[in-house]
């Protein structure tokens, strides 16, 4: 019997969603995974708090390397995007350096980098996005994607600054909200550009209603994680982009 694959997650201390949606998706693959989190303090989703959270990345990577995890994911999208275009590259590199210094050599990913890579992998260059953020942070997400060559045709901010409250939002409201976006010319809809806003249950509903591929920060994270582990990026019920 082979050992399970150990997944290390760097998560905001107030996060309640990524540690449910990522394990659920990987469970559906039929493979054996275990999950191990290191938490970085975050209460309110604002630029100052997000930057302070990123400053805890070395500690988190060191803690996870002690568990000899097979992968480490920096699982907070906007914390990296708020640092400016391409920030995921430097943070992913640093996570790898810290993990190797701790005696581990895991695959490295981040939700920010995963979203960019998934869109590029599927040739999707025009997207509409839903976020729970205040308008200024949504604008930073737009700028980050556009710097990566991805046009944001429309965006909606739900303006929820408290991260715990974000995790309590109803995912089944999202298809209706997405339908109100200007989807003219869109290749896909990012129904949750945040690993804390629940969305997995909404993705099949939204795809049927909108007639477009629908993804989220969480599904992109799993897509990238599976690819970096050398496994098929296929998850039942997680949208057509993970259908194989």
Secondary structure, DSSP 8 states (H G I E B T S, - for coil): ----EEEEEEEETT--SHHHHHHHHHHHTT--EEEEEEEE---B-SHHHHHHHHTTHHHHHHHHHHTT-SEEEE--HHHHHTT-TTHHHHHHHHHHHHHHHTT---EEEEHHHHHHHHHHHTT--EEEEEESS-HHHHHHHHHHHHHTT-EEEEEEE----BHHHHTTS-GGGHHHHHHTS--TT-SEEEEESSSSS--HHHHHHHHHHHSSEEEEHHHHHHHHHHHHTT-----TTS-GGG--
